[in-house]
Amino acid sequence: MRRPRPTLRLRLTLVYGGLFFAAWIVLLGVTYVLVDSKLPRGVKILTTTGEQSRPVLRTADGEVLNATEAVRYFSDEQAQLREESLSLLLTQGGIAMLVIGSVSIAFGWLVAGRVLGPLHRVTDTARRIANAQIADRSLHERIALDGPDDEVKELADAFDSMVHRLDQSFDGQRRFVANASHELRTPLTLNRALVELAMHRKSASADVKQLGESLLEINTRHERLINGLLLLARTENEIVERVPVDLADVVTHVVAQADRAGITVREELAAAPTAGDPVLLERLVQNLIDNAIRHNTPSNGYVRVMTRVRGGSAELEVRNSGPVIAPYDIPTLFEPFRRLDTDRLVTTGGAGLGLSIVRSVARAHGGAVTATPREGGGLVVAVTLPLTG
C-alpha cells in the first residue's frame, strides 16, 4: 500500500504559510533590533553644586529622594521601561503574527483550492473514464473547461482532444467488426447451402458425404465465430432498455437445453433478481456452462452452478472440475481468441470468444466477472450484477 501523500493544495498552503511566517519573524527581528537600538540604555544626571544628600526629587508615591537616590531611581525606571517595551513588542508582535498568519493560511487554502479547481475537474474526468466499465460511454465525456486561456485550460483542451481521437478510434473499430461480421455471414450461408445440396444428391458417394460433414462442421464453427464477434461488438455499448430477470430462471432454462456430454451438472439455485437484456444474459449463462462442460475431465467430471444474493449484488457462480490452471494464466482467459492449450483446433468447436463475451455482457449490465483456479483443477467463475428489488 502506498503511503498517503499530502495533496498539492496542502503543500501550496504550507509553502505560503511557511513563507509568511518566515517573513514575519524576520520583520519582527528587525523591528526588535531597531527599537532596541533607539531606546536609551542609561541615565546621565549632572550635579554641579549642592550637597548630594539634599532632597531633590519627590516620587509619585510621596517618597523624597536625594540626588544620588534620584539617579538610581531614574536608572531603574528607564531599565524597567526598556524591558517592558521590548517584552510588549515581542508579545504583541507574536500574537499579531499568529492571528494574521492563521488568516493568511486560511486565505491561502481557499486561493489554492480555487486555483487548483480546474485541475480537479481534469483529474475527476480522467478517473471516471479510467474506471468506467463501458468504453463507449466513458469516452464520450469531455472536460470542456471554461475560463482564461492559461496553462490549465491548455491541458484540459489537450485531454479532450486525446479522448475525442480515442473515441473515434474505438467507434471505428467496433463498426468495422460489426460490418465485417455481417458481410461474412452471406458467404457462409451460401457455403452451407452448397455443401448440403452436394451431400443430399442421390449420386453423392460416401466420401462426398463425409467431406460434406467435415465442411459443415467447419462452417458451423465459422458461424459461431461471426455471431460471437457480432455479440462482442454489441455488448461494447451499455444496455439502455432493461427488464427484470432472475438469474435462477435463466440457469434452469440453459441447463435444461445444454449438451452435458456425460458431465454431471449440479444446480444450487436461489433467487438472484437483476435487470437487463434477457437474450444477452442467457448467452452469458450459456457460455459459462458450455465452457465448464467443454473444459472438464473426461471421467467423473462435474459442473456446479449457483445463483444467490450476496453483498448487495445478484451473483452467478459456475465451478467445474478440469485441468489445473496457473493463476497467472487467468487474465488471458478473458481475452478474445486466447487459448491456454494447444489442442483446441478447428474441430473443437471453440471460437475463443466465450469468456470474452461473458465479460463484455457483464460490463454492459454494470457488473463484473472474476475467475479463480480451483484447488485440484478446474475453475471458479463468478459474475456479479446489480441487484434489483
N, C-alpha and C positions, 0 to 999 in steps of 0.2 A: 504494500500500500504506500502511496506517495504521501509524504508529509505535507500537511496543509501549508500553503504559501500565502503570504499577505497579498491582498489584491493591489492592483495598480493604483486604485483610488486611495487606499490606505497608505501606500508608500508615498504618493504625492502629498497627501495631507501631512505625513510625518516629516517629509522634507521641508514643506512650507513652514510647519510649526517649529522644526529644529532651527531653520534659518532665522525665523523671527526671534526665538529665544536667544540665539547666539548674538544677534544684532542688539537685542535689548540689554543683554549682560554687558556687552562692550560699551554701549551708551551709558549704562549705569556706572560702570567702572570709570569711564572718562569724566562723567559728571562728579563722581566722588573725588577724583584727584583734583579737579578744578576747584571745587568748593573747599576741599581741604587746604589747597594752596592759598586761598584768599582769606581764610579765617585766621585772625591773629593768634600767635602761639604764646604770647606773654604780655605783661603789662609793665609799662615804664612810667613811674611817677617820680618826678624830681622835686626834692625839697631843698630850699636854699637857706632858709632861716628858720629859726624857732626850734624848740625842743621836740625830740621825737616822741616824747611821752605826752605831749599836749593833745587833747581831743581835737580831731579834725573831721570826723565823719559820724553821722548817726544813721544806722541802717533802718530798713522798713520795720524791723521788729523792735525798734527802740534802743538797740544796743549802740553804745558810744565807743568809737574806735579811735585810737591814736594813729599817727602816721604810719608806723610800722605795721600795725594790725590792718590798717586800711589797704596797704599794698598787698598783704597776704589775702585779704578779703577779695580784692579785685581779681587777683590771680586765680583764686578758687572759683569765683563766679565765671570768669572767662573760660576756664578749663571745662566747667560743667556745661556751659553754653555750647562750647565746641563739640563736646561728646554727645550732647542731646541733638545737636543739629545733624551731625553725621549719622547718628543712630536713626533719627527720623527720616533722613534721606534714604538709607538702606531699607528701612521697614516699609515706608510708604511707596518707595520705588519697587520693592519686591511684590507688594500687594497689587500695585498697578500693573506690573509685568504679568502676574498670574491672571488677573481679570482680562486684560487686553489680549494676552496670549490665548486664553480659552476661547474668547470671542473670535480671534483670528483663526484658530484651529477649526472651530465650527464653521466659520465662513469659508475657509479653505476646503473643508469636506464638501460643503454644498457646491462650491465652484468646481471642484474636481469631478463631482458627480454629474454636474451639468455638462462639463466639457467631455466627459467620457460616455455620456448617454448614447451618442451615435455609435460608438464602438460596441456598446452593449447590444444595440439593435443588430449590428453585424454578427456578433457572437451568437445571439439567440436564433437568428435566421439560419446560420451555418449549423448550429446544433440541431435544429428541427429537421433540416434536410438530411443531416448525417444519421439521425435516429429514426427517421420515418421508414416504415416498412414497405411503403408503396412508392417506388422511384418516380412514377409518372405524376403522382400527386405532389410529392415534395419538391420536384424540380420546377414546378410552376411558381413557386414562391419567389418574391423579389423583395429587396430591402427598400428600394425607391426612396432614398434618403433626400429630404429637403433641407435647405439651409445654404450657408455660404459655400462658395466653391473653394474649399480648403482641402488639406490632405485627407481628412476623414471621409469627405464626400467622394474624393477621387478613389479611395479604397472601396467604398460601398458600390460605386458605379462599376469598378473593375470586377468586383464579386458578382454583381448582377449580370454583367456581360459573360462571365465564365459560366454561370448557371444556365443562362439562355442557350449558349452553344451546347452544353451538355444535354439540355432538354431536347434540342433539335436532333442531336446525335442519337439519343436513346429512342426518340419517337420514330426517326427514320429506320432504325434497326428493327423496331417492332413491326412497322409497316412492311418492311422487306420480308421478314419471316412470315407474316400473315399472307402477303400476296404470293410469295413463292410457294407456300404450302397449298394455297388454293389452286395455283396453276399446276402443281404436280398431281393434284387429285384426278384431273381429267385423263392423263396418260395411264395412270394406274388403273382407273376404271376400265379403260379401253383394253389394257393388257389382260385384265381378269376376264373380260368378255371373250376375247380371242382365245385364251387358253381353255376356258370352259367349252367353247364351241369346238375346238380341236379334240378335246377329251371325249366329248359326247357323240362324236361321229361313229357310225356303225363300223367303219373301216379302220378305226383307231386301234393300233396294236397295244399290247401290254406295256411295251417300252414307252410309247407316247403317253399313255395314261399315267405311268409312274413319273415321267418327266413333267407332265402337267401338274401332278400333285405337288411336286417339289417347287415348281414355278408359282403355284397358288400360295404355297406356304411362305415363300419369299415375298410375294406380292402383298400378302396379309401383314407381314412384318413391316413392310414399307408403308402400308396404310396406317398401321398403328403409330409409326414414326411421324407421319404427316399430321395425324389427328393430335398426337402429343404436342407437336410444335404449335399447332393452332391453339390448343388449350393453354399452352405455356404463354403464348403471346396474349391471349385473352385475359389470363389471370394477372398480368402485369398491371392491370387497371383495378382500382378499388371497386368493390361491389357496391353499387348505389341502391338498387332495389333488393330488399331483404325480406324474407318471410320466415316465420318461426319454424325451426327444425329441431327435432330431438335426435341426437346422435345415436341413441339406443335403437330407435326405429330404423335409421339408416343402416346400422350394423346388422340388424336382423334381416333386412332385405338383401344386403350384399352377401352375407354368409349363406343364405338360402340358395343363391344362384352361383356361388363360387365353385370352381372345379378344384376339389380338395386334393386330388392326386394322391390319395392314400394317407394324407396328413390329418391328424386329429385336430379339430378346431373347437376350442372351449370358449364359451361366452359367459362373461360376468357383467351383466348389463344393469345399470341404474340410470334413472332419468338424467339427461345432460342437455338441457334446453339451450339453444343458441339461435341465431338468426343469420340468414344468408341465402345464397343461391343453392337450392336443393340438388341440382344437377352437378354442380362443382363439388359440393360436399360429398355426394355419393361417389364421385370419381376419386376424391381424396381417400375415402374409406376403402374403395375397391383397390386402389393402387397399393395401399399399405398391406391389405390382406393378401393380394396376389403376390406381392414381393416377399411376404413372410412365408407363403407356401412354396414359392419357386426356389428360394434360397434356404433350404432346410436339409435336415439329414435324410438319407434315403429310407431309413427304417426307424420306427419309433419316434418319428418327428411329430411335433405338436405346435399349434399356434393358439395363444390365449389373447382374447380381445376383451377389453374392459372399457366401460363408459361410466363416468361419475362426475360429481361436482366437488371440486377441491380448490381451496384458496380463492374463492370468488370467480372461478372460471369453469367452463364446461371442458372436460378432459376426455380424450380418447387415447388409450394405450394399447399397443399391439406388441407382444413379445413372442419370440419363437426360438426353437432350437435350431442349431445350424453350425456352420464352421466358426472357428474363433476369429474375431476381428480385432485388430490392434486399435487402441484409442486414437492414434494419430491418423488412422485411415477414415475416421468418422466424417470429417468435413468433406472429403471427396465424394461421399455417397450422395450428397445433395447437389452436386454439380452436373449439368447436362452432359450426357454421353461419357460419363466417367464410370469405369468398371474396376472392381478390385481384382477379379480373377481373369485369367486369360482364356478360359474355356467357354466363355459366353460368346459364341459365334453367331452367324446369321440365323442358324437353325434353332437357336434357343428361344426365340420369340421375344426377347427383351430389347427394348429400344434405348435403354439407358436414360430414360426421362421420368421413370416412376416417382422417385423421391423428389426430383426437381419440381414436378407438378404438385406433389404434396406440399412442399414448402411454399410454392407460389400461391396455391389456393388458400393455405393458412394465412399467409401475409395479406392476401386480398380481403380476407374477412377480419383483419385486425388481430390475428392470433400468431402463434409461433409453434415451431416444431423442434424437438430435440431428440437425439439418439445417443444411447449409451451401450457399450458392449455388455453382453450378459455373461456372467461367470460360467465357464464351461462351454461357451459357444452360443452363437445367436446374437440377437439384437433386441433392444427395448426402445421402441419409438413412441414418443408421447406428443400429442397435439393438444394445445390449449387454445380455446376460442372464447370470445366474450360471452358471459352468461346473461341470459335474458329471463325475465320473470315468466 
